Amino acid sequence: MTEATEIRWDRNRKATPKTRISLPLLYADEDLVIVDKPAGLLSVPTSPDAKDEDTALARVMDYARHRKPRRPFAGAVHRLDRDTSGALAFALNAETKSALRGLFREHRIERTYAAIVLGAPRADQGTIDAPIHDAYEGGRRRIAGPGEPSREAVTRFKVLERLEGGALLEVELETGRQHQIRLHLAHIGLSVLGDPVYGRATGTGARKAAGPRAPRAPAARAPAPRAPAPPRQMLHARSLAFSHPRTGAAVRAESPLPEDFRAALKRLRRLR
């Protein structure tokens, strides 16, 4: 004799959508997600008309459509350069988007990066306080000279490991300007390994990036590297930390170093 099983169907109960995303999730709740962006993927479209571009924002919107098919929302609150990997946050409603942008604007979000740089830092830690010029020309920024239109930019760094011809740094943003880390590090003679814009390999190093009237900080010695250049800049957004804009709870997401970053480190360690 078999035991009867009763199945009840409640037509008023909301269906639970199967959520999916084509990017690794570092953190997710009803208000926001933090994804692990790979190098080579745009954070947002290059223009409002570029609707067919593959971007992190488009992939998060697909995730939002599966969560809330009738009212999907995905909003960008900050960006990573195309060839910078790591933790990238998006809002899932308009209120959270506004609140997170406010946190970024007020410098209340902790942003930590890992960077492999060329050159030997003279000190184990330091602060780069150099305003960035308002102009964006030829795909690059530059350090502002005295009296030039600019925005405040402050970057802090700490040496985690000294390598042959370079170093592994932990970098923290106090402000978040476009290309800030890459430009600031190049300005003090520590260009990011593999950087095609501000790096030494292109012949357009720190002095040109700093602009004709901006003083260059004497912060690094630059032995010639012997390791092959990686396919992209070795800059990785390691972590994001902030107070949740709705609940006030601590939010922290950490992104592991990607394979190409670890491979570049391994090659440099072999040279010692």
DRENDO-1510 file (C-alpha; in Angstrom, 1 decimal, always signed):
<recs>
REC; n; res; u; v; w
REC; 1; MET; +0.0; +0.0; +0.0 .
REC; 2; THR; +1.5; +3.3; -1.1 .
REC; 3; GLU; +1.2; +6.5; +1.0 .
REC; 4; ALA; -0.7; +9.3; -0.8 .
REC; 5; THR; +1.0; +12.6; -1.4 .
REC; 6; GLU; -1.0; +15.8; -1.6 .
REC; 7; ILE; +0.1; +18.6; -3.8 .
REC; 8; ARG; -1.4; +22.0; -3.4 .
REC; 9; TRP; -1.1; +24.8; -5.9 .
REC; 10; ASP; -1.4; +28.4; -4.7 .
REC; 11; ARG; -2.1; +30.6; -7.7 .
REC; 12; ASN; -1.3; +33.7; -5.7 .
REC; 13; ARG; +2.2; +32.6; -4.8 .
REC; 14; LYS; +4.9; +34.4; -6.8 .
REC; 15; ALA; +7.1; +32.2; -8.9 .
REC; 16; THR; +10.8; +32.3; -8.0 .
REC; 17; PRO; +12.7; +33.2; -11.2 .
REC; 18; LYS; +15.9; +31.3; -12.0 .
REC; 19; THR; +18.5; +33.9; -11.9 .
REC; 20; ARG; +21.7; +33.6; -14.0 .
REC; 21; ILE; +24.6; +35.7; -15.0 .
REC; 22; SER; +27.5; +35.2; -17.4 .
REC; 23; LEU; +29.9; +36.8; -14.9 .
REC; 24; PRO; +31.1; +35.5; -11.6 .
REC; 25; LEU; +29.1; +37.1; -8.7 .
REC; 26; LEU; +31.2; +38.3; -5.8 .
REC; 27; TYR; +28.1; +39.7; -3.9 .
REC; 28; ALA; +24.4; +39.9; -4.7 .
REC; 29; ASP; +21.2; +41.0; -2.9 .
REC; 30; GLU; +17.9; +42.6; -3.9 .
REC; 31; ASP; +19.6; +46.0; -4.3 .
REC; 32; LEU; +23.0; +45.5; -5.9 .
REC; 33; VAL; +25.5; +43.1; -7.4 .
REC; 34; ILE; +29.3; +43.0; -7.5 .
REC; 35; VAL; +30.6; +41.1; -10.4 .
REC; 36; ASP; +34.1; +39.9; -11.2 .
REC; 37; LYS; +34.8; +41.6; -14.5 .
REC; 38; PRO; +37.4; +39.9; -16.8 .
REC; 39; ALA; +40.0; +41.9; -18.7 .
REC; 40; GLY; +38.9; +42.8; -22.2 .
REC; 41; LEU; +35.2; +43.3; -21.3 .
REC; 42; LEU; +33.8; +46.9; -21.4 .
REC; 43; SER; +32.2; +48.1; -18.2 .
REC; 44; VAL; +29.6; +50.1; -20.1 .
REC; 45; PRO; +28.8; +50.9; -23.8 .
REC; 46; THR; +31.2; +53.2; -25.6 .
REC; 47; SER; +28.2; +55.4; -26.5 .
REC; 48; PRO; +24.4; +55.5; -25.9 .
REC; 49; ASP; +23.8; +54.2; -29.4 .
REC; 50; ALA; +26.2; +51.2; -29.0 .
REC; 51; LYS; +23.4; +48.8; -27.9 .
REC; 52; ASP; +24.9; +45.7; -29.3 .
REC; 53; GLU; +28.2; +45.9; -27.5 .
REC; 54; ASP; +29.1; +43.1; -25.1 .
REC; 55; THR; +29.5; +44.9; -21.7 .
REC; 56; ALA; +29.3; +44.1; -18.0 .
REC; 57; LEU; +26.3; +46.4; -17.8 .
REC; 58; ALA; +24.5; +44.4; -20.5 .
REC; 59; ARG; +25.2; +41.1; -18.8 .
REC; 60; VAL; +23.9; +42.5; -15.5 .
REC; 61; MET; +20.8; +43.7; -17.3 .
REC; 62; ASP; +20.2; +40.1; -18.5 .
REC; 63; TYR; +20.5; +39.0; -14.9 .
REC; 64; ALA; +18.0; +41.6; -13.9 .
REC; 65; ARG; +15.5; +40.5; -16.5 .
REC; 66; HIS; +15.5; +37.0; -15.1 .
REC; 67; ARG; +15.0; +38.3; -11.6 .
REC; 68; LYS; +12.3; +40.8; -12.4 .
REC; 69; PRO; +11.0; +40.3; -16.0 .
REC; 70; ARG; +8.4; +43.0; -15.7 .
REC; 71; ARG; +10.6; +45.7; -14.2 .
REC; 72; PRO; +14.3; +44.9; -14.8 .
REC; 73; PHE; +16.9; +47.5; -13.8 .
REC; 74; ALA; +20.7; +47.6; -13.9 .
REC; 75; GLY; +22.6; +50.8; -13.3 .
REC; 76; ALA; +26.3; +51.5; -13.5 .
REC; 77; VAL; +27.7; +53.3; -10.5 .
REC; 78; HIS; +31.5; +53.2; -11.4 .
REC; 79; ARG; +33.7; +51.8; -14.1 .
REC; 80; LEU; +36.8; +49.8; -14.7 .
REC; 81; ASP; +39.0; +50.3; -17.8 .
REC; 82; ARG; +38.4; +47.7; -20.4 .
REC; 83; ASP; +41.7; +45.9; -19.7 .
REC; 84; THR; +41.5; +46.2; -15.9 .
REC; 85; SER; +39.9; +43.2; -14.2 .
REC; 86; GLY; +38.1; +42.7; -10.9 .
REC; 87; ALA; +35.3; +43.8; -8.6 .
REC; 88; LEU; +32.7; +46.0; -10.3 .
REC; 89; ALA; +29.4; +47.1; -8.7 .
REC; 90; PHE; +26.0; +47.6; -10.3 .
REC; 91; ALA; +22.7; +48.8; -8.8 .
REC; 92; LEU; +19.5; +46.8; -9.3 .
REC; 93; ASN; +17.1; +49.7; -8.7 .
REC; 94; ALA; +17.2; +53.5; -9.2 .
REC; 95; GLU; +17.3; +54.3; -5.4 .
REC; 96; THR; +20.4; +52.2; -4.9 .
REC; 97; LYS; +22.0; +53.6; -8.0 .
REC; 98; SER; +21.7; +57.1; -6.7 .
REC; 99; ALA; +22.9; +56.1; -3.2 .
REC; 100; LEU; +25.9; +54.2; -4.4 .
REC; 101; ARG; +26.9; +57.1; -6.7 .
REC; 102; GLY; +26.7; +59.3; -3.7 .
REC; 103; LEU; +29.0; +57.1; -1.8 .
REC; 104; PHE; +31.5; +57.1; -4.6 .
REC; 105; ARG; +31.3; +60.9; -5.0 .
REC; 106; GLU; +31.8; +61.3; -1.2 .
REC; 107; HIS; +34.8; +58.9; -1.3 .
REC; 108; ARG; +33.0; +56.5; +1.2 .
REC; 109; ILE; +33.8; +53.3; -0.7 .
REC; 110; GLU; +37.0; +51.5; -0.1 .
REC; 111; ARG; +38.6; +50.5; -3.4 .
REC; 112; THR; +41.8; +48.4; -3.3 .
REC; 113; TYR; +43.7; +47.3; -6.4 .
REC; 114; ALA; +46.7; +45.0; -7.1 .
REC; 115; ALA; +49.2; +46.3; -9.6 .
REC; 116; ILE; +52.5; +45.0; -11.0 .
REC; 117; VAL; +54.7; +47.9; -11.9 .
REC; 118; LEU; +58.0; +48.5; -13.6 .
REC; 119; GLY; +60.7; +50.2; -11.5 .
REC; 120; ALA; +61.9; +50.0; -7.9 .
REC; 121; PRO; +59.9; +52.1; -5.4 .
REC; 122; ARG; +62.2; +54.1; -3.1 .
REC; 123; ALA; +59.8; +53.7; -0.2 .
REC; 124; ASP; +57.6; +50.8; +1.0 .
REC; 125; GLN; +54.5; +53.0; +0.9 .
REC; 126; GLY; +53.5; +56.4; -0.4 .
REC; 127; THR; +50.8; +58.9; -1.4 .
REC; 128; ILE; +50.5; +60.5; -4.8 .
REC; 129; ASP; +48.6; +63.8; -4.7 .
REC; 130; ALA; +48.5; +65.1; -8.2 .
REC; 131; PRO; +45.5; +66.8; -9.8 .
REC; 132; ILE; +44.5; +65.4; -13.2 .
REC; 133; HIS; +43.8; +67.7; -16.1 .
REC; 134; ASP; +40.2; +68.0; -17.3 .
REC; 135; ALA; +41.1; +67.3; -20.9 .
REC; 136; TYR; +40.9; +63.8; -22.4 .
REC; 137; GLU; +42.9; +63.8; -25.6 .
REC; 138; GLY; +44.0; +60.9; -27.8 .
REC; 139; GLY; +42.7; +58.3; -25.3 .
REC; 140; ARG; +44.8; +59.6; -22.4 .
REC; 141; ARG; +44.8; +61.9; -19.4 .
REC; 142; ARG; +47.7; +63.9; -18.0 .
REC; 143; ILE; +48.8; +65.5; -14.7 .
REC; 144; ALA; +47.7; +69.2; -14.6 .
REC; 145; GLY; +50.2; +72.0; -14.4 .
REC; 146; PRO; +49.8; +75.0; -12.0 .
REC; 147; GLY; +46.6; +76.9; -12.8 .
REC; 148; GLU; +45.3; +74.4; -15.4 .
REC; 149; PRO; +41.7; +73.2; -15.1 .
REC; 150; SER; +41.8; +69.9; -13.1 .
REC; 151; ARG; +40.2; +67.7; -10.5 .
REC; 152; GLU; +41.7; +66.5; -7.2 .
REC; 153; ALA; +43.3; +63.0; -7.4 .
REC; 154; VAL; +44.9; +61.1; -4.6 .
REC; 155; THR; +46.3; +57.6; -4.7 .
REC; 156; ARG; +48.0; +55.6; -1.9 .
REC; 157; PHE; +50.2; +52.6; -2.5 .
REC; 158; LYS; +52.1; +50.0; -0.5 .
REC; 159; VAL; +54.8; +47.6; -1.7 .
REC; 160; LEU; +53.7; +44.0; -1.2 .
REC; 161; GLU; +56.6; +42.3; -2.9 .
REC; 162; ARG; +59.8; +43.6; -4.7 .
REC; 163; LEU; +60.5; +41.8; -8.0 .
REC; 164; GLU; +63.3; +41.8; -10.5 .
REC; 165; GLY; +62.8; +45.1; -12.4 .
REC; 166; GLY; +59.5; +45.8; -10.7 .
REC; 167; ALA; +57.2; +45.4; -7.7 .
REC; 168; LEU; +53.8; +44.1; -6.7 .
REC; 169; LEU; +51.7; +47.0; -5.1 .
REC; 170; GLU; +48.5; +47.3; -3.2 .
REC; 171; VAL; +46.9; +50.5; -4.4 .
REC; 172; GLU; +44.0; +52.3; -2.7 .
REC; 173; LEU; +42.0; +55.1; -4.3 .
REC; 174; GLU; +41.0; +58.1; -2.3 .
REC; 175; THR; +39.5; +59.7; -5.4 .
REC; 176; GLY; +38.4; +57.9; -8.5 .
REC; 177; ARG; +39.3; +59.7; -11.7 .
REC; 178; GLN; +39.6; +58.1; -15.2 .
REC; 179; HIS; +43.0; +56.3; -15.6 .
REC; 180; GLN; +44.0; +57.6; -12.1 .
REC; 181; ILE; +46.1; +54.7; -10.9 .
REC; 182; ARG; +47.8; +54.2; -14.2 .
REC; 183; LEU; +48.6; +57.9; -14.7 .
REC; 184; HIS; +49.7; +58.5; -11.1 .
REC; 185; LEU; +52.0; +55.5; -11.0 .
REC; 186; ALA; +53.5; +56.4; -14.3 .
REC; 187; HIS; +54.0; +60.0; -13.0 .
REC; 188; ILE; +56.3; +58.7; -10.2 .
REC; 189; GLY; +58.2; +56.4; -12.5 .
REC; 190; LEU; +56.3; +53.2; -11.7 .
REC; 191; SER; +54.3; +52.5; -14.8 .
REC; 192; VAL; +51.9; +49.5; -14.7 .
REC; 193; LEU; +53.4; +46.5; -16.5 .
REC; 194; GLY; +51.8; +46.0; -19.9 .
REC; 195; ASP; +50.1; +49.5; -20.0 .
REC; 196; PRO; +49.9; +50.5; -23.7 .
REC; 197; VAL; +49.1; +54.2; -22.9 .
REC; 198; TYR; +51.3; +55.2; -20.0 .
REC; 199; GLY; +53.8; +52.4; -20.0 .
REC; 200; ARG; +57.5; +52.6; -20.9 .
REC; 201; ALA; +57.2; +50.0; -23.7 .
REC; 202; THR; +55.3; +52.5; -25.9 .
REC; 203; GLY; +57.8; +55.2; -25.5 .
REC; 204; THR; +55.2; +57.4; -23.9 .
REC; 205; GLY; +56.1; +57.1; -20.3 .
REC; 206; ALA; +55.7; +59.2; -17.2 .
REC; 207; ARG; +57.3; +62.4; -18.3 .
REC; 208; LYS; +55.0; +62.8; -21.3 .
REC; 209; ALA; +51.9; +61.7; -19.3 .
REC; 210; ALA; +52.7; +64.2; -16.6 .
REC; 211; GLY; +52.4; +67.2; -19.0 .
REC; 212; PRO; +54.9; +69.8; -19.8 .
REC; 213; ARG; +54.4; +71.9; -16.7 .
REC; 214; ALA; +53.7; +69.3; -14.0 .
REC; 215; PRO; +56.6; +68.4; -11.7 .
REC; 216; ARG; +57.5; +64.7; -11.6 .
REC; 217; ALA; +57.9; +63.1; -8.2 .
REC; 218; PRO; +61.4; +61.5; -7.6 .
REC; 219; ALA; +59.9; +58.3; -6.3 .
REC; 220; ALA; +61.5; +55.3; -8.2 .
REC; 221; ARG; +64.5; +53.9; -9.8 .
REC; 222; ALA; +63.9; +52.0; -13.0 .
REC; 223; PRO; +66.0; +48.9; -13.8 .
REC; 224; ALA; +65.2; +47.4; -17.2 .
REC; 225; PRO; +62.7; +44.5; -17.0 .
REC; 226; ARG; +63.7; +41.2; -18.7 .
REC; 227; ALA; +60.3; +39.5; -18.6 .
REC; 228; PRO; +58.1; +39.4; -21.7 .
REC; 229; ALA; +55.4; +42.0; -21.8 .
REC; 230; PRO; +51.9; +40.6; -20.8 .
REC; 231; PRO; +49.0; +41.1; -23.2 .
REC; 232; ARG; +47.3; +43.7; -21.1 .
REC; 233; GLN; +48.0; +46.1; -18.2 .
REC; 234; MET; +48.6; +44.2; -14.9 .
REC; 235; LEU; +46.0; +46.1; -12.8 .
REC; 236; HIS; +43.3; +44.3; -10.9 .
REC; 237; ALA; +40.4; +45.6; -8.8 .
REC; 238; ARG; +41.0; +43.5; -5.7 .
REC; 239; SER; +38.2; +44.6; -3.4 .
REC; 240; LEU; +35.2; +46.9; -2.7 .
REC; 241; ALA; +33.9; +47.7; +0.8 .
REC; 242; PHE; +31.2; +50.0; +1.9 .
REC; 243; SER; +28.1; +50.4; +4.1 .
REC; 244; HIS; +25.0; +49.0; +2.3 .
REC; 245; PRO; +23.0; +52.1; +1.2 .
REC; 246; ARG; +19.6; +50.7; +2.4 .
REC; 247; THR; +20.4; +48.5; +5.5 .
REC; 248; GLY; +23.7; +50.0; +6.7 .
REC; 249; ALA; +25.3; +46.6; +6.9 .
REC; 250; ALA; +28.9; +46.1; +5.9 .
REC; 251; VAL; +29.4; +44.9; +2.4 .
REC; 252; ARG; +32.8; +43.6; +1.3 .
REC; 253; ALA; +33.6; +41.8; -1.9 .
REC; 254; GLU; +37.0; +40.4; -2.9 .
REC; 255; SER; +38.2; +39.3; -6.3 .
REC; 256; PRO; +41.0; +36.7; -6.6 .
REC; 257; LEU; +43.9; +37.5; -8.8 .
REC; 258; PRO; +43.2; +36.3; -12.4 .
REC; 259; GLU; +45.3; +33.7; -14.1 .
REC; 260; ASP; +47.1; +36.1; -16.4 .
REC; 261; PHE; +48.1; +38.3; -13.4 .
REC; 262; ARG; +49.4; +35.3; -11.5 .
REC; 263; ALA; +51.3; +34.1; -14.5 .
REC; 264; ALA; +53.0; +37.5; -14.9 .
REC; 265; LEU; +54.0; +37.4; -11.2 .
REC; 266; LYS; +55.4; +34.0; -11.6 .
REC; 267; ARG; +57.5; +35.0; -14.6 .
REC; 268; LEU; +59.0; +38.0; -12.6 .
REC; 269; ARG; +59.7; +35.9; -9.6 .
REC; 270; ARG; +61.7; +33.4; -11.7 .
REC; 271; LEU; +64.1; +36.3; -12.6 .
REC; 272; ARG; +65.2; +36.9; -9.1 .
</recs>
